[in-house]
Amino acid sequence: MTYLHYSASVETIDPDEDETFRKIIDVMAGGGRITRERYGQSVRTSHAKTHGLLKGELRVLDGLPPELRQGLFAEPKAYPVIVRLAHVPGELLDDRRVSTPRGMAIKVLGVEGPKLPAHQGQVTHDFVLDTGKVFNAPTAKVFLGAITATEVATPMPEGVKGAVSMASRATNAVLNAVGLNSANLDFYGHPFNHPLTESYFTQCAVRYGDYVAKIGFFPVTYAGDALVQPFEPKDENGLRTTVVEAFRVRGTEFEVRVQLCTDLDRMPVENASTEWPEDESPYLPVARLTLPPQDAFTAARQSFVDEDLLFCPAHALAAHRPLGSIMRARMKAYEALGTARIRENGRTRREPRSIEEMPA
Ligand code: HEM
């Protein structure tokens, strides 16, 4: 198979996109002001509610073919990781009433090699992933329109959101039944899956050394597991409760797979809502993420990870530069809004240099 070679020309920069990014940051900051008033402290303006705070290891597979032996995955090596599981809204919603896509943020430590300019001198590489193979907006401009509508929903009472969720979950189930999935409906109508049975994706393209790729984390341990599926949240923090219970019993593993781009027309970089055809280029295994049994939600971890850490697509090896306008927007937004969150809470931002900094 012939894979597309990376060059700067795989991206198309819109001349007024900085203005779009600034507006996205303004809208999200507005949502942040509402939630700060509601909770008496700043929470993440997206993925506010934590379901698990974990440590583990990312092990690159031995014997990869040359096209997969790139960047972080160039050598069969093991890296310590810090993982935060969360769900999408920038609000602390009742898990029994509202079901949304979930996120997995991974900070890989001990990473040598050239980083993006703003991340030089650091030894971390972040993967900031969500459930679903594509993002619900193709471009930053479309995303701006969509979050303007969602932020309007932030002051809604939760009962109303619960109703929205039930209606759109039903519609989503119908669409799924005929093999379709609506990324937009999924925002409030995500099926009640156990977070450890989900696959998590970059959704947007990244540079993959000499190539261009999307990256996915696929569950191994809990794939189709009857122990945890179907899943009913037991209380308002039901997702966290179930993650903590699962890690008390056993650890979990995800297989990391890479889908290389073969053609920019069928696998666009500047349209994050186009699913790349897997019959043309399948997701291929490159690594394993192992999270051993542990206490998955402690006050000490909350203080360190939730308060002081910033997971950001711009925390990256140059060899894995995030690509496309959604990613370019994210690189600016996480930095601006994450730094503000930490400052407003009177905390000090930390970028770990060793896994020993993560509380046990
Ligand atoms: C233009 C599009 C997007 C914007 C502007 C955006 C913005 C943000 C912001 C501001 C935060 C909170 C940062 C903080 O306070 O630390 C955040 C968190 C997060 N976002 Fe996005 N996001 C976008 C798209 C995405 C996509 C495509 C994904 C996944 C594929 C994603 C996954 C996540 C996750 C998992 C978190 C939580 C990170 C953590 O645990 O700290 N976001 N996002």
Residues whose N, C-alpha, C, O or C-beta is under 5 A from the ligand:
A	BS01	HEM	R44 T45 S46 H47 R84 G103 M104 A105 V128 L129 D130 F135 F143 F201 T202 Q203 L309 L310 F311 I326 A329 R330 A333 Y334 L337 G338 R341
